[in-house]
Amino acid sequence: MRRTDGSRGDSLFLDRWFAKLLSSLARGLPVEVALWDGTVYAASSEPAASRVSIQSRQALLGLLVDPSLAFGDAFARGQVTVSGDLVRFFEIMESAGRQAPRWFDNRAWRWLRRLSPNTRAASRRNARHHYDIGNEFYRLWLDEDMAYTCAYFADPGMTLAAAQRAKFEHIARKLRLKPGDRVVEAGCGWGGLALHLAREHGVTVRAYNVAHEQVAHACDCARSAGLAGRVEFVEDDWRSIADECDAFVSVGMLEHVGLENYRQLGEVIHRSLKPGGLALLHTIGRNAARPLDRWTERRIFPGGHVPSLRQMMDIFEPREFSILDVENLRLHYARTLECWRGNFESRAAEVERMFDADFVRMWRLYLNASIAAFRTGAMQLFQVVFAHGGNNAVPRTRADVYAGRPRA
């Protein structure tokens, strides 16, 4: 038996053994694993679509111990690189990952979430981590309304800005808004939807958000647009909502609520929404329940969870809400992310000056992996319209939502 006494030869032997083990985990996929000494291991006899180059022993060991977290961190540091199309690489890995055994269920996930629940304090910390890193950063690559959720490409030729405005209008039509209606928004981002609803539909909006930078920007926009009297942005948690409203809307916030808080969210909506009102939740989702990967949850969206429709029923069932409409805009989100990625890459040098090269690589990874997730169906985008169970003034068809507009 060969001794592992720390000599260069034995270290090299171990490195190559670990690399072969790593490539075996991707068996059958058109991927190669390359070490820093030039050694290459193919996971398949097919021509490789991507090559993962590992630059250090530390990065190699990390990939074996904690693949998701270690890959993301090593990629951000430049210790792991991927040649070939980055989205294609993640599409390959997503498709393979969907064949992996599902070891958890709702009960297991609920138990794990008890260890780090999304309390009010935790929600504020999580918001600061992602949303309060600076409005100037997001302004570089979002549209002019600073919309940071899935756009709606009603016409395939739409610009990103036009598609975001189309999303605002799509939501307004689904809520059947009328002048004078009172709207409550939970998690308002930089205020684009609230301002659109007030300006274009003559409603008043009270919008809640715990991200300070976003609220400050939204208040400035309301004043500049002369809408401060009709739109109020409140820096507070969704659990504080007690306003009576004709329409309740939340776009891109449910991912941050925490599965353990879904029943409470349903209670908040129930006490706020008038008997004849409509509500809409717009959220990233999944076809089957599973947690976020460790890197995304740790580095990008702490406290985040992407629900399945079955999990979302914890919001609706306890208060017997009637679900009126479910629409899946998955491919619209893939297109949105492609636009964001293009904008981001065109301003990458400025982002690096704001932060550093590791930050640029981290966000590059996040955007490309997200495109792959929506293209492959690993992620969905649900818009769910619902109402109180006894509300008979509900829409009977979707005809007015789509009337007079091109279809994507």
Secondary structure by P-SEA (a helix, b strand, c coil): cccccccaaaaaaaaaaaaaaaaaaaccccbbbbccccbbbbcccccccbbbbbccaaaaaaaaccaaaaaaaaaaaccccccccaaaaaaaaaaaaaaccccccaaaaaaaaccccccaaaaaaaaaacccccaaaaaacccccccccccccccccccaaaaaaaaaaaaaaaacccccbbbbbccccccaaaaaaaaccbbbbbbbbccaaaaaaaaaaaaaacccccbbbbccccccccccccbbbbccccccccccaaaaaaaaaaacccccbbbbbbbbcccccccccccccccccccbbbbccccccccccccbbbbcccccaaaaaaaaaaaaaaaaaaaaaaaaaaccaaaaaaaaaaaaaaaaaaaaccbbbbbbbccccccccccccccccccccccc
